[in-house]
Amino acid sequence: MAFILISIGSNIEREKHVRVAIRELKQAFGSLQISSVYESEAVGFDGEPFYNLVVGANTDLSIEACVELFKGIEDRHGRKRNVARFSGRTLDLDLLTYDQIMCQQPIELPRDEITKNAFVLLPLAELVPEQIHPPSGLTYRQLWQDYPKQQKLWTVPFSWSED
């Protein structure tokens, strides 16, 4: 079994899409570790604020199978693939890490955005503070403490019930 970390983001019907992502990931992986939900301004384009969080899960799926699973979930929930890279989205699921594997194919692992975006790094530092980020050799807590950028980010009280 591999331990994976997944980022979840949405800026279109945010609550609905975060809930559906968690529901589908629970169906695929069973028990999940879930960070707080954070709201952040859109990065790289003018758009509605995002909800972001990170989820940890154990899996026997390959890296490729995880990526395909996430694309399927995104597609089922209205993800548009023929739009600009930096644009609004119903749901964005990214495989951040797969155990401590470092690779460029089939995708880059760990994801470069971990050290570039507060909306990825802060939830990681909360969820797995002592886990080592393979390329840097630092824990996610250390990376967050040393984070140089000033991206606006705040915790959102989030109710997981759909009532």
N, C-alpha and C positions, 0 to 999 in steps of 0.2 A: 504494500500500500504506500502511496505517495501522499504527502501533505501538500495541498495546493492553497494558494491565496488568490482570490478573485476580486477585482474591483467592479463595483456596480455604480453606474451613473445614469441620471435621467434629468432632463429639463422640460419634458413635455408630459403633462399629467404625472408629475413626479411621484406622489404617494402611491398611486395605482401601480405604476411600473416597478417601483422598488418592492412593493408587496408581491407582485407576480414573479419577480426575479427570485425572491427568497423562497416562495412556494415551489417554483420549478427546480431550484437548486436543491431544496430538501428532498424532492421526489427523486432527483438523480443521485444524490450523495448521502442522504440520511441526515444525521446530526450535523449541524453547522455551528461554527463560532462566528458571531456577528458583532462588528464594531458598532459604535454609535453612528447615527446618520448626521452628516455634515452638509451644510448649505454653503455654496461658494458661487462667486460670480463666474460667468462664462470666461474661459481663458482662450485667447486667440481669435475671438470674434464677439460682436455685439449680440447678445441673446439673453434669454431668461436665465435666472440663477439655476444651478444644478443641485440636486441631492446626490451625495456620494457616500459610499461606505465600502468596507472591505469584509469579505467572508472567507473563513478558513474551512477546509473540508479534507477528508481522507478519501482517496479514490484508487481504484485499480485500472482506471482508464489511462490510455496513453496521452501524451501531450496533444497529438493530433486529434484524438477523439474528444478531448476536453474543448479544444478550439471549435470543433464542429458542433458540439453540443451547445456551446454559448452562441454561436451564429444562428443556430436553429431557434433558440429561445428569443434572440433579438428579432429575427425575421417574423416569428409568430406574433410578435407584439408591435409590429409596425415600423421596425427599423428600416430606414431608407438608405440604400447603398449607393445611389447615383447622385449624391449631393456632395457639396464641399466637405473636406475632411473636418474642418472646424465649423460645425454647424449644430443646430439643435438636434436632439435625438430622444426618441421615446425610451430607449434602453441601450446601454453600452455595457457589455460584460467583457472584461479583459483578464486573461490568465496572467497574473503578476509573477508568480513563482511556482515551481514544481520541484518539491524538495529543495535541494541546494544546487540543482542543475544549472549550468551556464551554457547557453547555446545561441546560435543565430538562426538555426533552422529546426523545425518548421516555422518557428517564431523566435523572436529575441527573448531570452530569459536570463536573468530577471529583466522585467520591462524597464526600459530607460526612464520612463515617466515616474518611477518610484522616487528618484532623487530630484526630479524637476518640478513636481506638482504637489503642493501642500495637501490638496484634496485626496491624494493617494498616500502620501507619507504619514500624515497625522493619523488616519485610521489604522494604518499598519503599526505605528508606534503604540497605539492604544491596544490593539488586538494581540500582537506578538512582540512586545517591547524588547525581549531578550534574544529574539531570533537574529541570526547573523545575516546581513545582506552580503551575498557571496563576493561580488567584485570588490567591495570596499573593506570587508572584514570587520565592519562596525555593526553594532546592533541597530535596530530600527529606532530605538529610544535615542541612541547617540546621534544618528542621522537627523532626527527631528530636532534635537537640542542644538545642533549645528546648522540647521536649515537657514540659508541666507536670504531667501526671497520673502517679500512682503505680500503674499497673496491673502486676501480677505477670506476668512473661513470661520464658521461658527456652528456649534452643535444645535441640532434641531430636536426638540422633544418629539418622539415618534412613537405612535401607538401601533403595535403590530396586529391588533385586532382589526377586522374589516367592518365592524359594526358602525 
